[in-house]
Amino acid sequence: MRILMVSEDLPAPALGGLARHVLSLSRALVAAGHQVDLMGNNDFPPSLSDDLLTFGGTFFAELKGQFDGWKEISLGMFMPPKRSLIARRFARAVLRRADDYDVIHYHGHLPNVALHLPRELNFIQTRHDQGSDCLIHTRFARGNICKSTDPSACAQCRSWQPNPIQRQVSALAARYFRREVRQGLVRHKTVFVSDFLQRNLRRSFGPGEWGVTIPNFVDVDALQAIREGVSPPSTSGPLQVFVAAKLYPAKGVGSLLEALASLNARPSLEMTIAGNGIEEASLRERYPQVNFLGWQSGQQTLQLAAHAHVVVVPSVCEEACASTVLEALMLGKTTFALRLGGTPELAVYASAPDQLQLFDDMHSLASALLSYAPRADILVSPERHADAAQAARRLLALYQLPPGPLKSMTTLAKQPGITA
């Protein structure tokens, strides 16, 4: 097939889980004999992300406007037309290339782009985050998970004390955006990376056949090569703990370190943290015993994880289907995380009963980490692989369906790895 991948997350100075997902899928489809090209943003040069030059196809830098702010932060409110106009711009870019492809697959943060594409176009999108009904994509506000479905609650994410005008305008923006997303989801095919995302979406959109779930995946072969190229940590030394995360409240690094400090963390625990963000300076000052590395490339991050005994993913927001968890499991690492979002669904990829250890609160996680004894890596079971090649085969079944509403996808519900 001739496939056009579309994502405004590529290229970027630092590739996140969504961008790595797109590149892994593209390489798997090329390896299976399909033609894959990629459309991304024109904000950064393609050379910034070396993988763009090696995924096996052509890159088009044609998506514009993802960083348009519309003065939302300075005005303290979401602007109703913003996301619709950017989505229309993306749709026009897609349509300029659409005739050259059998299917268009979008991975991004404007799910309403589906509304602005004709029904007869073979278009599919994968939803990676909670941005189908949340204007900041995370449903995490003021240090807590947001479960409100009231559009007027959205104002708190642009102003600490929103006035009546800010509330009304932000609510209008949320209602307008959600209406466009809802109409788009019943117009074209949709994939969610976790059942959790579908459950949350139904709170705002109501019961319905919004799409199918194909879990997130990683490049297992690349991870195995990294694992084989790294000497495993000694089980006789201190427990080597690794965290890879952006340093801001939703990712929970500060909460983890605070919980460990309250328990008088043992000196034999050595923690390494890769990542940067608004909390980096304050965390470095408060916890000088922690090895903060700052931003690291994807390859460096995986090598650091391979050197550790334990990987901790301390997110206090609801991760949809964290690539960091999957990568740690595929590297054979015991992985600690909170029982939130789509993370519990990843237990099916654990190669041992206690490889993925989930906790209800950070204090419990920290306590378990302090009592954990260094162990040898876990042998990864092939049948537990969250492999891009397997996901590519499932997605090809969706690509080959005729364009149209989601009800045409129900026949796939019984296929392995695909749930309605």
C-alpha positions as CSV (number, residue, x, y, z in Angstrom):
1,M,0.0,0.0,0.0
2,R,1.0,3.6,-0.4
3,I,0.7,5.2,3.1
4,L,1.2,8.8,4.2
5,M,1.9,9.2,7.9
6,V,1.1,12.7,9.3
7,S,2.3,14.1,12.6
8,E,3.1,17.7,13.7
9,D,5.4,16.1,16.4
10,L,8.0,15.5,13.8
11,P,10.7,16.8,13.5
12,A,11.5,18.0,17.0
13,P,14.6,18.8,19.2
14,A,13.6,15.9,21.5
15,L,11.3,13.1,20.2
16,G,8.5,12.1,22.5
17,G,6.7,8.8,22.7
18,L,4.2,9.8,19.9
19,A,7.0,10.7,17.5
20,R,8.9,7.5,18.2
21,H,5.6,5.5,17.7
22,V,5.2,7.0,14.2
23,L,8.8,6.3,13.2
24,S,8.7,2.7,14.5
25,L,5.4,2.1,12.7
26,S,6.8,3.6,9.5
27,R,9.9,1.4,9.5
28,A,7.8,-1.7,10.2
29,L,5.5,-1.0,7.3
30,V,8.5,-0.3,5.0
31,A,10.1,-3.6,6.1
32,A,6.8,-5.3,5.2
33,G,7.0,-4.0,1.6
34,H,4.8,-0.9,1.7
35,Q,5.6,2.6,0.5
36,V,5.5,5.0,3.5
37,D,6.1,8.8,3.4
38,L,5.8,11.2,6.3
39,M,4.3,14.7,6.5
40,G,5.4,16.8,9.5
41,N,5.9,20.3,10.6
42,N,8.0,23.1,9.0
43,D,9.0,24.6,12.4
44,F,12.3,22.6,12.7
45,P,14.7,21.3,10.0
46,P,14.4,17.5,9.2
47,S,18.1,17.1,10.1
48,L,17.2,17.8,13.7
49,S,15.7,14.3,13.9
50,D,18.1,11.9,12.2
51,D,15.5,9.1,12.1
52,L,13.5,11.2,9.6
53,L,16.4,10.6,7.1
54,T,16.4,6.8,7.7
55,F,12.8,5.7,8.1
56,G,12.6,4.6,4.5
57,G,10.5,7.2,2.7
58,T,10.1,10.9,1.8
59,F,9.5,13.6,4.4
60,F,7.3,16.6,3.6
61,A,7.6,19.6,5.9
62,E,4.1,21.0,5.3
63,L,2.2,21.3,8.6
64,K,2.0,24.9,9.8
65,G,0.7,26.6,12.8
66,Q,1.0,24.1,15.6
67,F,2.7,26.7,17.8
68,D,0.3,29.5,17.1
69,G,-0.6,30.8,20.5
70,W,-3.4,33.3,19.8
71,K,-2.4,35.0,23.0
72,E,-4.3,32.4,25.0
73,I,-1.9,32.5,28.0
74,S,-1.6,36.3,28.1
75,L,-5.4,36.6,27.8
76,G,-6.0,33.8,30.3
77,M,-8.6,32.0,28.2
78,F,-8.9,29.5,25.3
79,M,-9.8,31.0,22.0
80,P,-12.8,29.3,20.2
81,P,-11.6,29.5,16.6
82,K,-8.0,28.5,17.2
83,R,-8.0,24.7,17.0
84,S,-10.6,24.7,14.2
85,L,-8.5,27.0,12.0
86,I,-5.3,25.1,12.6
87,A,-7.1,21.7,11.9
88,R,-8.4,23.1,8.6
89,R,-4.9,24.2,7.7
90,F,-3.6,20.7,8.4
91,A,-6.5,19.2,6.4
92,R,-5.7,21.3,3.4
93,A,-2.0,20.1,3.6
94,V,-3.2,16.5,3.7
95,L,-5.5,17.0,0.7
96,R,-2.8,18.4,-1.4
97,R,-1.0,15.0,-1.2
98,A,-3.9,12.6,-0.7
99,D,-4.3,11.5,-4.3
100,D,-0.9,9.9,-4.2
101,Y,-1.8,7.5,-1.3
102,D,-4.1,4.6,-0.5
103,V,-4.4,5.7,3.1
104,I,-3.6,8.7,5.3
105,H,-2.7,8.0,9.0
106,Y,-2.7,10.9,11.3
107,H,-0.9,10.9,14.7
108,G,-1.3,14.3,16.4
109,H,-3.1,16.6,18.8
110,L,-5.9,18.0,16.6
111,P,-8.4,15.1,16.3
112,N,-10.9,17.5,14.8
113,V,-8.9,17.5,11.6
114,A,-11.0,14.4,10.7
115,L,-14.1,16.7,10.4
116,H,-12.4,18.8,7.7
117,L,-11.5,15.8,5.4
118,P,-14.1,14.3,3.0
119,R,-15.8,11.1,3.9
120,E,-14.6,9.3,0.8
121,L,-10.9,9.8,1.9
122,N,-9.4,6.7,3.4
123,F,-8.3,8.5,6.6
124,I,-7.5,7.0,10.0
125,Q,-6.1,8.7,13.1
126,T,-4.5,7.2,16.2
127,R,-5.3,9.0,19.5
128,H,-2.3,9.0,21.8
129,D,-3.5,11.3,24.6
130,Q,-6.6,12.8,26.2
131,G,-6.7,15.6,23.7
132,S,-10.0,14.4,22.2
133,D,-11.8,16.4,24.9
134,C,-9.1,18.1,26.9
135,L,-7.6,21.3,25.4
136,I,-4.2,20.7,27.1
137,H,-4.3,17.0,26.2
138,T,-3.5,15.7,29.8
139,R,-6.5,16.2,32.0
140,F,-4.2,17.3,34.7
141,A,-4.8,20.7,36.4
142,R,-3.4,22.4,39.5
143,G,-1.6,19.3,40.6
144,N,-4.6,16.9,40.3
145,I,-6.2,14.7,37.7
146,C,-9.2,16.5,36.1
147,K,-12.3,14.4,35.8
148,S,-14.7,17.2,35.1
149,T,-16.7,17.1,31.8
150,D,-18.1,20.7,32.3
151,P,-16.6,22.9,29.6
152,S,-16.6,25.9,32.1
153,A,-14.0,24.0,34.2
154,C,-11.5,24.3,31.3
155,A,-10.9,28.0,32.2
156,Q,-8.8,27.0,35.2
157,C,-6.1,25.8,32.8
158,R,-5.6,29.3,31.4
159,S,-6.2,31.5,34.4
160,W,-5.7,30.8,38.1
161,Q,-8.8,32.9,39.0
162,P,-10.8,33.2,35.8
163,N,-13.2,36.0,35.5
164,P,-16.7,35.5,34.0
165,I,-15.6,36.5,30.5
166,Q,-12.6,34.1,30.6
167,R,-14.9,31.3,31.8
168,Q,-17.5,31.9,29.1
169,V,-15.0,32.2,26.3
170,S,-13.0,29.1,27.5
171,A,-16.2,27.1,27.8
172,L,-17.2,28.1,24.3
173,A,-13.8,27.0,23.0
174,A,-14.1,23.6,24.7
175,R,-17.7,23.0,23.5
176,Y,-16.8,24.0,20.0
177,F,-13.7,21.8,19.9
178,R,-15.4,18.8,21.4
179,R,-18.3,19.1,18.9
180,E,-15.9,19.1,16.0
181,V,-13.9,16.2,17.4
182,R,-17.1,14.2,18.0
183,Q,-18.3,14.8,14.4
184,G,-14.9,13.8,13.0
185,L,-14.8,10.6,15.0
186,V,-18.0,9.4,13.5
187,R,-16.8,10.4,10.0
188,H,-13.5,8.5,9.9
189,K,-11.7,5.5,11.4
190,T,-10.1,6.0,14.8
191,V,-7.6,4.0,16.8
192,F,-6.9,4.5,20.5
193,V,-3.6,3.3,22.1
194,S,-5.5,2.1,25.3
195,D,-8.9,1.2,26.4
196,F,-8.5,3.8,29.1
197,L,-8.6,6.6,26.5
198,Q,-11.9,5.2,25.1
199,R,-13.4,5.0,28.6
200,N,-12.5,8.6,29.4
201,L,-13.8,9.8,26.1
202,R,-17.2,8.3,26.8
203,R,-17.5,10.6,29.8
204,S,-17.7,13.6,27.5
205,F,-19.1,12.1,24.3
206,G,-21.4,9.4,25.8
207,P,-21.6,5.7,24.9
208,G,-20.8,4.9,21.3
209,E,-18.5,3.1,18.9
210,W,-15.7,5.7,18.9
211,G,-13.0,3.5,17.6
212,V,-10.9,0.4,18.3
213,T,-7.9,-0.1,20.6
214,I,-4.5,-1.2,19.3
215,P,-2.0,-0.8,22.2
216,N,1.1,1.3,21.9
217,F,4.3,-0.5,20.7
218,V,8.0,-0.1,20.5
219,D,10.9,-1.2,18.3
220,V,11.7,-4.5,20.1
221,D,14.6,-5.4,17.9
222,A,16.3,-2.1,18.6
223,L,15.7,-2.5,22.3
224,Q,17.1,-6.0,22.3
225,A,20.3,-4.8,20.5
226,I,20.7,-2.1,23.2
227,R,20.2,-4.7,25.9
228,E,22.8,-7.1,24.4
229,G,25.3,-4.3,24.0
230,V,25.2,-3.3,27.7
231,S,26.8,-5.1,30.6
232,P,24.0,-5.9,33.1
233,P,24.4,-4.1,36.5
234,S,25.9,-6.1,39.3
235,T,23.4,-7.5,41.8
236,S,26.0,-7.1,44.6
237,G,26.2,-3.3,44.5
238,P,23.6,-0.6,45.3
239,L,20.2,-0.6,43.7
240,Q,20.5,1.3,40.4
241,V,17.2,3.3,39.8
242,F,16.6,5.1,36.6
243,V,13.9,7.7,35.7
244,A,13.3,9.3,32.3
245,A,10.7,12.1,32.5
246,K,10.1,15.7,31.9
247,L,10.6,17.6,35.1
248,Y,7.3,19.2,35.7
249,P,4.5,18.3,38.2
250,A,2.4,15.9,36.1
251,K,5.3,13.5,35.6
252,G,5.7,13.1,39.3
253,V,9.5,13.2,39.7
254,G,9.3,15.8,42.5
255,S,6.6,13.7,44.2
256,L,8.8,10.6,44.1
257,L,11.9,12.3,45.5
258,E,9.8,13.9,48.2
259,A,8.3,10.5,49.2
260,L,11.8,8.9,49.3
261,A,13.2,11.7,51.4
262,S,10.3,11.3,53.9
263,L,11.2,7.7,54.3
264,N,14.9,8.4,54.8
265,A,16.1,6.8,51.6
266,R,19.0,4.5,52.1
267,P,22.4,5.6,50.9
268,S,22.8,2.4,48.9
269,L,20.1,3.5,46.5
270,E,21.5,5.3,43.5
271,M,19.1,7.3,41.4
272,T,19.7,8.7,37.9
273,I,17.2,11.0,36.2
274,A,17.2,11.9,32.6
275,G,15.1,14.9,31.6
276,N,14.7,18.6,31.8
277,G,11.8,21.0,32.6
278,I,10.6,23.8,34.8
279,E,11.4,21.9,38.0
280,E,15.0,20.9,37.1
281,A,16.8,23.7,38.9
282,S,14.7,23.4,42.1
283,L,15.0,19.6,42.2
284,R,18.8,19.8,41.7
285,E,19.1,22.1,44.6
286,R,16.9,20.1,47.0
287,Y,18.3,16.7,46.1
288,P,22.0,17.0,45.5
289,Q,22.4,13.2,46.1
290,V,20.5,12.5,42.9
291,N,22.3,12.2,39.6
292,F,20.4,14.7,37.3
293,L,21.6,14.3,33.7
294,G,19.4,16.8,32.0
295,W,18.0,16.1,28.6
296,Q,19.3,13.0,26.9
297,S,18.7,11.7,23.4
298,G,16.4,8.7,22.9
299,Q,19.4,6.3,22.3
300,Q,21.2,7.6,25.4
301,T,18.1,7.3,27.5
302,L,17.5,3.7,26.5
303,Q,21.2,2.8,27.2
304,L,20.9,4.4,30.7
305,A,17.7,2.3,31.3
306,A,19.6,-0.8,30.3
307,H,22.3,-0.1,32.9
308,A,19.7,0.1,35.8
309,H,18.2,-2.5,38.0
310,V,14.8,-0.7,38.2
311,V,13.0,1.8,36.0
312,V,10.5,4.1,37.7
313,V,7.8,5.9,35.8
314,P,6.4,8.2,38.5
315,S,3.7,10.0,36.5
316,V,0.9,11.3,38.7
317,C,-1.1,12.2,35.6
318,E,-3.0,9.5,33.7
319,E,-0.6,8.3,31.0
320,A,-2.5,6.9,28.0
321,C,0.0,4.1,27.2
322,A,3.4,5.1,28.3
323,S,6.3,4.2,25.9
324,T,8.7,4.5,28.8
325,V,6.9,1.6,30.6
326,L,6.9,-0.6,27.4
327,E,10.6,0.1,26.7
328,A,11.5,-0.8,30.3
329,L,9.6,-4.1,30.1
330,M,11.2,-5.0,26.8
331,L,14.6,-4.3,28.3
332,G,13.9,-6.8,31.0
333,K,13.7,-4.3,33.8
334,T,11.5,-4.4,36.8
335,T,9.3,-1.3,36.4
336,F,7.6,0.7,39.1
337,A,4.6,3.0,38.4
338,L,1.3,4.2,39.8
339,R,-1.9,2.4,39.0
340,L,-3.2,5.2,36.8
341,G,-4.5,5.7,33.3
342,G,-3.6,3.0,30.7
343,T,-0.5,1.8,32.6
344,P,-2.3,-1.2,34.2
345,E,-3.2,-2.5,30.7
346,L,0.6,-2.9,30.0
347,A,0.8,-5.8,32.5
348,V,0.0,-8.2,29.7
349,Y,3.5,-7.4,28.3
350,A,5.3,-8.3,31.6
351,S,7.5,-11.4,31.2
352,A,7.3,-12.2,35.0
353,P,4.4,-11.7,37.5
354,D,6.2,-9.0,39.4
355,Q,8.0,-7.2,36.5
356,L,5.4,-4.4,36.4
357,Q,4.8,-3.3,39.9
358,L,1.8,-0.9,40.3
359,F,1.0,1.2,43.4
360,D,-2.0,3.2,44.5
361,D,0.1,6.1,45.9
362,M,3.6,7.5,45.8
363,H,4.4,6.6,49.4
364,S,3.7,2.9,48.7
365,L,5.8,3.0,45.6
366,A,8.7,4.7,47.4
367,S,8.5,2.2,50.3
368,A,8.6,-0.8,47.9
369,L,11.5,0.7,46.0
370,L,13.5,1.1,49.2
371,S,13.0,-2.6,50.1
372,Y,13.7,-3.9,46.7
373,A,16.8,-6.0,46.4
374,P,19.0,-5.8,43.2
375,R,18.1,-8.7,40.8
376,A,19.3,-9.9,37.4
377,D,17.3,-8.7,34.4
378,I,14.2,-10.6,33.4
379,L,14.3,-12.8,30.3
380,V,11.8,-11.2,27.9
381,S,9.3,-13.7,26.6
382,P,8.8,-13.4,22.8
383,E,5.0,-13.8,23.1
384,R,5.0,-10.8,25.4
385,H,6.5,-8.5,22.8
386,A,4.8,-5.2,22.2
387,D,6.3,-5.1,18.7
388,A,5.8,-2.6,16.0
389,A,5.7,-5.3,13.3
390,Q,2.7,-7.0,15.0
391,A,0.9,-3.7,15.3
392,A,1.6,-2.9,11.7
393,R,-0.2,-6.1,10.6
394,R,-3.3,-5.1,12.6
395,L,-3.3,-1.6,11.3
396,L,-3.1,-2.8,7.7
397,A,-6.4,-4.6,8.3
398,L,-7.9,-1.2,9.2
399,Y,-6.2,0.5,6.3
400,Q,-7.9,-2.0,3.9
401,L,-11.4,-1.2,5.1
402,P,-13.4,1.2,3.0
403,P,-13.6,4.8,4.1
404,G,-16.6,5.6,6.2
405,P,-18.1,5.7,9.7
406,L,-16.8,3.7,12.6
407,K,-19.6,1.1,12.5
408,S,-17.8,-0.5,9.6
409,M,-15.0,-1.4,12.0
410,T,-17.0,-3.7,14.3
411,T,-15.9,-6.8,12.3
412,L,-12.4,-6.3,13.7
413,A,-13.4,-6.5,17.3
414,K,-12.6,-10.2,17.7
415,Q,-9.1,-10.0,16.1
416,P,-6.2,-10.5,18.5
417,G,-5.0,-7.2,19.9
418,I,-7.9,-5.2,18.6
419,T,-10.9,-4.4,20.8
420,A,-13.9,-2.3,20.0
